[in-house]
Each structure stands twice: as structure tokens, then as C-alpha cells.
């Protein structure tokens, strides 16, 4: 039942994420409001280029070499020295007040778009990024003509342009803004969370800082990757494209070592320190990749092929090895019933499952499927990492509380031991100094009593009684100071209680009570017989004196888990929590003339026998004392 609220909270969270994912997924376009075009014509650029031209050249407009293509077609072989190509898209009837064309994907480094008589778009990038999203306004008189797209192709692939739609400018603008805006919002949110976490790290205790910082860099890096992966920013802010590329690479280089270090802090160094070594290797290689990044920028990408090989191909292989190592390690920890590993694997399973699903769709649709859901799988995975870290913080906090309680208990025990030691030394000193004068005084009083008149004997008897009471207190002091380390022998519990029963049964009868014994045979302990009887007589006597009108004392003794357990239960007045806490303190007693020394002596005797004494009580319901002593052979 304790886990039910947590389970309900998790289910609600999952439902909210699924709802947001469904709402965030781009809906289908209204077929009545837009016209989709699935084919176009392709032409390799046949010659030079006129600088400053605002229309396509005549050789392109009237070339007989145009080839029909669609998203599944591969372009013809590239002619020698050709770096540019043309795509011609026929414009249908434009029935909208402000028409436009949306080209969701155009794979080229540089793009220029025209109609037959004017330029619509011009993007010349000084960096390597070949993904473009184009929303181009048209005029009603453009109907029946064509849109010409000049592309600098970096690779030969099918689907050079994808998802071409003619429709109302404002409707297509909504699609254009919302399609990849979610990537920006999601990535920006991760970046914001990561930055806030870095700021919060300044106020954390140093024992939390390492795990907190590593997760902060993981979230920050994922945010950079998601935001800068989208072509939206590159199309909207082409002048910042180089910086966006640099941020993507920096995010990738920072993600891997941060993730490995976080895994190491949560789950350990791995089998034969494998995670530790991989973490150090990845940290060194990421630093090396950063140096390559600076070198690539300073040389204006002159050695980009080498940079690409080391920071993409080699790094990708290293990433696969690291992820497999962490996956195997987390599975092993899960088999060891590590709850953190279960949560980690659950997040990883969602992310991996979504990735496999999207890859299956991608290949099943012949490379035309647009990867989308992987971002939400990443969200679930990041949430699982946050939950793991939160659990670790909660466990650490609980451990601190537990250690604080134990420290407080140890301090109390130490203070109690110090007090008992002082009282013990004082008791031994006072008892030795006072006992002799008391004995002498008692002797003289007895002589006076024999010679005094009968009228004075009553006073002398009272004085003798008080001297006997003082002598008893001194005896308790001596017993407390020396609880019986001498004359140790094996004691039979049954025999000891037969003697105790004979001594205390008359006292119980006087108080209208009775004693009931249930003593198992063959129970033996090590101790001093007289001291042991004294301790039990003290406790049973207290129980008898706690009777209200009449009562019963039940005494049981048995063997439990290699210990001798003695329980003394009465149905007397009982005690409250505050009184229970003070039991065994000097001079604390519920009796009118009690000193509290008897129970204090009892505690000392039981401790000297390597045992423990615990009380449980309730007002009006009686008290139970439980003694646990090590078992001894006969």
C-alpha cells in the first residue's frame, strides 16, 4: 500500500507526457486548403553563372535535358566539375489571396530560388549544413509558371527536395513555425534547466555537487543537440549558422564524458573499473576533439575530412562501445535488485524503443520518414536520470538523519556512562567512609536500648530502623559501584527463581497479589548468585508495590535465538513515557520513600552479566520488564 501513491503519480506523469506528445505532433494538412506536389524536374547546371542575375539563365529555362524526378528517385550521374543543380517545380492554380509554397526539406549547402522573372530567396552559407526549410510567398500571376531552385549539392541522394505544398501563406506559415518550433522549445527548455541547475550548484553541499554538475551538463548538452539539430534556426538565422554548428559539436563532446561520469557516481566504477577507464578515455578524447574543433575553425575547414573522421566516425564507434558497456552494467545492477538501475533501464528502454520504432519506420518508408519521436524518448530518459539523482539525494539525506540519530544516541550513552562512572566512584568512597561510623552508632544505640526505660525504647527502635535503612542504601551504593565481578559461576534460572519465589510470595500475599512462574528447564547463565537474586528481587518487589487493590505478577523464562529471555509482567498502575525514560536514574522513584537506587543497581548488575534490561508500560495497564542474558552451558 505504501507504493500505491508513487505508482499513481508515475502513471499520471506518463499519461501527461503521452498527451503532450500527441498534442505536439504535427497534424495532417487540410487537403482542401493546400495542394501537395510529389514530382519535379531536375537538371545539372550546364555552365557558368552570371553574377547578380535575378532570373534563371535562358539555357536553364529552355534546356531539353530536364529529367522528371520524385522523392524516391536518384539524380542522374554528376557531370565532371558540376557542383550545382536545378530543380523545377510547376506551380498549380493559385486560388488563395496570398499564395505561397512550402518546401519542408531542401538538401543543399547553398540555395537560390526564382520564378521565371524574379528572385524569391538567396542563401549562401559559409559553413557546412545542408538542410533547408523554405517558405516562399508567391503572386497570383505566378500560376502556370514554375519555381526554379538552384542547389549546391554536397551529396547525391534521393529526395533532394521533400514535402512540397502550395497553399495559403498564413496557413503554411503556421505549419512552418510549429513544425520545428517544438524542437527549439524542447531544446531551449533543456538548456534553461541545465543553466539553472548550474547556478543552483553554487548553493549545494559539496557532497551533492559532483552528481548535480554531471547531470546538469548532460541536460545542457542534450538541449544544445536538440535545438541545433533543427534546420529552423539555420533557415531563420543563416548568419549564425557557423555558431550553431559549433554549439552542436560542443554539446556532443560534453555529453559523453558527463553521462559516463554521472553513471559512475550513481552505480559505481563498473566491472574491473571499466566505467572509470572509459570515463577517463572519453574525457581525454572529448578534450582532443575540442582542440580539433578550434583547429578546424582557425584553418577555415581546410582539413574538414580529417576533422569529420575523428569527431564523427571514430567518436560514433566509441559512443557505441560506451553505451553498450553502460547498458550491460545497468542490467547487471538491475539483476542485483538495484532500484536506481531499474529506473535507469526503464528510461533507456523507452528511448531505445522509440529509436528502434523510428528507424523501422524510416527504412520501411524507403528513407522518407522524418525522425520525430526520438526527442520525446530523450525527454523520458532525462526524466529517469533526474529521478535516479533525486532518489540518491533522498537516500543520502535519510542516511544523514540516521547518522544524526545514532550520534545523538551515542552521545546520550556516553553522558550516561560518564555519570554512572562518577556516581560509582562517589558511591564507593562514601559507602566505605560512612558505613563504619553507622555500625558504631548502631552498637551504642543497642546498648542504650538495653539500659533505657521502656518509654525510651520506642525512640531508640525508630533510630535503629533508620540506621538500618541508611545501611541498606549504603549497601546499594556498594553494589552499584561493584556490581559483582567476583564469584562468577553458572546459575540455574529455575533454582534461582525457586529461592526468589520463597522470599517474595509472602510479600505478594500481604499486598493481595500472587506470583505465577513459567520457567523453562535447563536454562543457565553466568553470574553472581546473590547479585542476580538482588536484581530480580528489586524488580519483582517494585511490581508488587505497584499493585492497586490486588494483582498478579507473571514471570516467564525461555530460550530465544541463543539468549535467555526473562519477562516480568504485572498489572499494576503502570507508567507514562516520561517516567519510562527516567528509569534507572539516581534518586528517581515513583514510591514515596524510594531513592531509585534499587533499580539503578539492577541495571548495573544486568550490564555486568553482559545482558540488557528493557521496560514497556502503559498507565493503568501494568508494566513488563524484559531481561536478555547470554546463554551459558551447564
N, C-alpha and C positions, 0 to 999 in steps of 0.2 A: 504493500500500500504506500510505502514511503516514496517509491519511484514513480507512482502514478502522476503527481503534478509535473515532474520533469518530463515524462513521456508525453503528456498532453501539451506541454509547452513546445517540445520538439515538433510534434505533429502540426501544431498551429504555425510554427515558423516555416516548416516545409510547405504547407498549403499557401502561405503568403508568398513565398518565393515562386511557387508554380503559377500563382495568379498573376504576379508581376511579370513573369516571363511570357505568359500567354498574351497579356495586355501589351507588352513591349514589342512582341514580334510583329514585323510589318505585315499589315493585312493585304489581301489581294486587291489589285487595282480594279476600279469600276470599268468594266469592258465598254459600257455605253459612253463613258466620258473620255476614253483615251483609245488610241489606235497603236497597237504593237506591230513592229516591223521585224520580221525574222530573217530577212535576206538583204544583201547589198552587193556592190561590185568592188573589186579590188584591182589595183594597178601599182606595179613598182614604178618609182619615179624615173622617167626615161631620160632626164637630162639635168642641166644646171638649174639654178634658181635665181629669179630676178629679185634683187634686194628691194624692199619697200613696196612690193606688189600687194594690192588689196583684193585681188581676184585670182582665181586659178589661171595658169597659163593656157593658151589655146591648145597646145599639144596634149594637155591633160583633158580639157573639155571635150575634144573631138578625137581622142585616141581610140583606135579599133581594138586595143589589147585589154579592154576591161573584162574581168572574169567574175562570174556570179559566185557568191560565197554565202555561207550562213555560219552560225556559231560552232558547228561541228566540222567545218571544212578547214583544211590546212592550206595556207597560201602557196602559190607556185614557188619553185626554187628561186632563190635570190640571185639576180644577175651580178656579175662581178663588179664590185665597187659600189653597189647600191646600198644606201643606208636609210633611205626614206621610201615611204609608200603612200598611196592614196586609197581612201575608202569613199565610195559614193553611195549616198542613201537617198532614195527617191522620196520626195515629200508628197504625202497624200492630200486629199481635200481638207482644207483648214476651216472648220466650222466654229471655231472659238473666237471670242472677241480679241483676246490676247493669246495667240498660239505660241507653242514652244516645243522643243524636242529635248527629251531626257535620255542621255546615254550613260547608263549606270557604270559601265566599265569600258575604258579605252586603254589598252596596254601599250604604252609608248612613253619614251622619256620626254620628248618634246611634241607638242600638239598645236596645229593651227587649223581653224575651222572657217569655211567660207560658204556662201551661196555663189551663184554664178556672177553676182555683181557687187558683193561686199564681203568684208571680213567680219566674222562673228566672235572669234576667240583666238587668242595667241598666248601660248605658254612655252617659254624657253627656259628650261631648268638647268642650273649649273651643278646639279647633283644627280645621283643615281636613284631614281624612284620612278617606276614605270606604270603606276596605277593612277588613272584619272577618272573623275566623275564630272560629267558635263551637263549643265542645264542652260540651253541656248534659246533666247527669245526669237521668235520669227515674226514675219508680217503676213497678213492675209494674202498679199500678192505673190508670196513665195510658193503658193500651192502649185503643184505640177512641175516644179523645178527639182533641184537636188541640193543636198548638203554635202560638201566636199571636206574631208578630213585628211590633212597631211600629217603623217606619223613618222617619227624616228624610231624604228623598231630595233630593240636590243636582242630579241629572240624571235624565232619563227614558231608560232603556236596557233592552235585553233582558237576561235573566239577572240580575235583581235579587238572587236567591239562586241558588247553584250547588252541585252535588255534595252533595245531602242524603242522609245514610246513617244508618240506625238499626242498632245492634248492641251488642255488649258494651262497657261503659265502658272496660275496660283495653285491649282491642284497638284501639278508636278513639282512646284516649289515645296509644297508640304511633304511630298514623298522624298524629295531631295534632302530636305533639312532633317526629317525624322529618321531616315533610313540609317544613317551613320551617327546621328546625334547621340543615340544611346551609347555607342562606343565612347564618345567623348565624355558623356556624363558619367559612365561607369568608370572609365579610366581616371577622370578627374576626381571622382569620389575616392578612389583608392589612393590617389596622390595626396588628397587633402587629409585622409585618415592617417596615412603614413607620416605626413609632416606634423600633424597634431600629436601623434604618438612620440615622435622625436622630441617635441617640445616637452611633453609630459615626462619624458625620461629624466629631465633635469630635476624633477621633484621626487623621483622614486628612490627607495632604499637601494643601496648598491648590490644587495643580494638578488634583486629583481632586474637590474639594468641590462645584463647581458642578453637574457632571453627576450626582454622587451625590445631592445635595439635590433636584434636579429629579425624578429617578426616585423618590426617597423620597416626595415629595409626590404623584406620580402614583399610586403604590401605596397610600398612605394615603387619598387621595381615592376611589379605586376601592373600597377596603374600606368606607369610610363609605357610599358609594352602595349597595353590595350589601347591607350589614347593615340600613340604614334603609329600604330599598325593601320589605323583607318585612313583611307585616302581623302577624307573630308577636309582635314586640316591642310593637306598638301595642295588641294584644289582651291580652298578658300584663301589660304595664306602662302602662296608659292614662294614668296621672298624668304620665308622662314623654313623652307624645306630642308636645307642642309642641317640646320639646328635640330629639327625634328628627327632626322636620321641619326644624328649624334646622340640624342636622348634615347632613342630606341636601342642603340648599341650599348650605351652606358647602363640602361636598365637591364639588358640581358647579361652583361658582365657582372653586375651587382647581385642579380637574383640567385645565381647558382651558389656562390660561397655563403650568402646569407641563409639560404634554405638549408644547406648542409650543416651549418653551424647551429641553426635552430634545432634541427633533428638531433644533433649530437647532444645539445643541452637537455633536451626532453627525454631521449631514450638511451643516451649513453654513447660510448665510443665504438660500439659495434664489435663484431667477432674479430678478435685479434687486432683491435684498434683500426678496423678497416674504414669506418666513417671518419675517424680522426685524420687518417692519412689522406683520404680523398678530399676532406675539407681543406687541408693544408695545400694539397696539389691544386685544387680548384682556385684557392685564394691566390696562389702564385701565378697560375695561368691567366686568371682574370686581370691581375696587375700587368702581366705581359701583354694581354690584349689591349688594355688601355694605352700602353706605350705605343703599340702598333696603330691605334686609333689616332693618337697625336701625330705620329709619323705620316699616316695617310693624309691627314689634313694639311700638314706642312708641305708635303710634296704634291699637293693638288691631285691626289688619287693617281699618281703616276704608276704606282705599284699595286693597284687595286686587286689584281688577280691573286697576288701573294696574300694580301690582307684578307680577301674573301676566303681563301683556302684555310688560313689559320684561325679566323674568327667565326667561320660558319661551318665548314666541313669538319675540321678537327674538333671544334667546340661541340658540334652536334653529336659526334661519336662519344666524346667524354660525357656529355649530358646523359646519353642513353645508359652508359655504364653506371653513372651515379644514381640515376633514378631506379634502375634495377636493383642496385645494392640497397638503397633505402627501402624499396618495396619488399625485398626479401627480409630485411631486418625488421620491418614493421609487422610482417606476417608472423615471424618468429616470436616477437613480443606479444602479438595477439594470442598465439597459442599458449603463451605463459599467463594468459588472463590479465594482460595489462590493458586497463580501460582506455588509457590515452592512445594506445596503439589501435584499439577498435575504432575510436573516433577518427583518428588519422586515416585509417584504411577506408572508413565509410566515405569521407570526403574525397579521398583519392579514387575510390571506386566510382563515385558519381562523375568526377572529372574524366576518368578514363573511359567510362561507359558512354558518356556524351561524345567524347572524341572518336571512339570506335563507330558509334552510330553515324556521326557526320562524315567520317571517312568512307563508310559503306555507301551512304547516300551520294558522296562525291564521285566515287568510282562507278556506282550503279547508274548515275546520270551522265556518264561519259565526260567528267570534268567540268560540268556546267553548274553544279550545285555550289551555292555561295555559303561558305562556312559561317555559321552564326551562333549556334548554341554553345560552342566551346567556352564563350565568355561567361555564361551562367554556370557552367560546370566549374570554372575557375572561382566564381563567387562562392559556391558551396564549399570548395576546397579551402579557400581562405577562411571562411567561417569555421570550418573544422579546426584549422590551425589556431584561431583565436580561442575557440572553446578549450582546446588542449592547453594552451598557455593559461587561460583563466582557471582551469582545474589545477594546474600546477601551483599557481599563486594561492588558490584556496587551501591546497594541501600544506603549502609552506606556512600559511597563516595559522592553520589548525595545529601544526607542529610547534609553532612558536607559543601558542596558547597552552599546549600540553606541557612544553618545557617550562613555561612560567608557573603553571600549577605545581609541577614536580619540584621546581626550585623553591616555591613557597612552602611546600610540604617539608622539603629537606631543611629549610631554614627553621621551621617550627620545631622539627625533631631535634635539630642542633641546639636550639634555645632550651628545649625541654631537657635534653641531656645535660647541658651546662647547669641548668637549675638543679637537676637531680644530683649532679656531682657536688655542687656547693652544699646542698642540703645534706647529702650523705656525709661529707666531711664534718659539717657542723654538728650533725646528729651524733656521730661517733664521739666527737670531742665533748659535747655537752653531757651525753649519757655517762661517759666514764667519770667526769668531774662531779656530776650531781648524784649518781647512784649511791656512792659510799656515804655522803652526809645523810641521805634519806634513810639508809639502813640503820645508821647510828641513831638518828632521831626516832625511828620506829622502835628500836630496842629500849630507849629511855622511856618512851610513852607506854610501852608494855609494862615496864617496871612500876611506873607511876600508877598504872591502872590496877595493878595487884595491891598497892598500898592505899589507894584512894577510897573514899566513901562511895557508897553505891550511887549517890546523887551525881557524882562527878564522872562515873564510868561511861555514862551515855556520851558525854562530850569527848572523852578520850577515844571511845569506839568510833565516833564520827571522824576524829583526827586520823585514826589508823586507817579507816576506809579511804580517806582522801590520799593518804600516803601510798596505799596500795594502788589507787588509780593512777597516781603520779608514777609509781614504779612500772605499771603496765604501759604507760605512754613511753617511758624510757626504754622499755623492752622493745616496743615497736620501732623506736628510733634506731636501736642497735640492729634489729632485724633488717630495717631499711638500708642501713649502712653496709651490713654484711648479710646479704640475703641467702646465704647458705651454700658456699662453695666447698664446704668440708663435709665429711661423712656421706659422700655420694654413693648410692647403691641402687640396684634395680628394685623398683617398687611395684607391687601388685595393686592395680587400681581397685580390684574387688576387696582386698584386705584393708586397704586404707579407708574405703568408704564404710566397711563394717564398723570400724572404730569410730569414724565420724558420725555415723547414724546413732551409735550407742550414746555418744556425747550429746548430740543435739536433739534427739527425739523428745526428751523431757521438756526442753525449752520450747519446741514447737507445740507441744500439748498445752503448755501454760498459755500460749497465745492462740489457743483454739484452732490449731492447724495440724497438718500431718505432712510427712515426707514420703514420697513414692520413688523408689530406686529401680532403675532398669540398667544394670551394669552387665555388659557382655563379659564372658570369661576370657581368661588368658590375655589380658591387656597389661602391658608393662611399660614403665617409663623410668628414666634415670633422674634421681634427685635425692634431696634430704627429706627423710620421712617426716620429721617434726615440722619443718618449714612448709612442706606440701600440705600437711593437715592444717597448719595455721592459715594458709592462704584460702583453702576451701571452707574452713570453719568461718573465716571472716565474711566470705561471700554468702554462705548459707544463713549465717546469723543476720546479715543485712536483709535477706529475703524474708526471714521470719519476722523481723521487726517492721517490715513493710506491710504486714497483714492489716486489713481494715477491721473486720469483725472476726472473720475466720478465713482460712485459706489453705492452699496446698502448694507444696514445692515438689516439682518433678525433676528428677536428676537422671540423666541418661549418659552412658559412656559406650563408645563403639569405635571401631577402626574404619577410617575413611582415607583412601589414597595414601596409605603408608603412614598416617598420622593417627594419634589417639585424640578423639574429639569428645570433650565433656561439656554437656549443656545443663545449665541450672535455670529452670523456668519457674517463676512464681506468678500468682495472680493478685499481687499487691497493688499499691497506689500508683506505681509506675512513675516515670519521669518525662519531662519535656526535652526538646532538642538542646536547649541551653544548658540544662543540668547534665545531659549526657556528655556534652563537650568538656565539662569541668571534672568529670570523674577521674580520680587519681591525683588531683591537685592537693597539695598540703592544705589542711585546715578548711577544706570544703566538705560539708556534710549536710544531709537533709535532716539528721537527727538533732534534737535539742542540745544534747550534751556531747555530740560527736565531734571528733577532731579531724576526721578524714585520713588519719594516718594509717588506719587498718587497711583500707582499700589501696592506699599508696604502697604499703608493704606488700600487699597481694600482687600488684603489678610487678614489683621488683622480684618477687620470688618466681613468678611465671617466666619473666625475662631471663632470670638466672638459669632456668631449666630449658632455655632455647625455645620457649613457647610464645604464644600470643594470646591475649585476652581481649575480647570484643563484647560490647553491650548493645542490646537493642531494647527499646522500651517505648511505651505509649501511656500517656496519662489515663489512669483508671483501668488499664488493661493488663498491667503487670510488666515484668522485666525478664529478659533472658540474657544470661551470660554464657559465652561460648569460649572454651579454652581448647587450644590446639597445641599438642605436645608431640615431639618426635617419638616414634615407637622404639622400644628397646627390647632386645631378646631376653628370655627368662634367665 
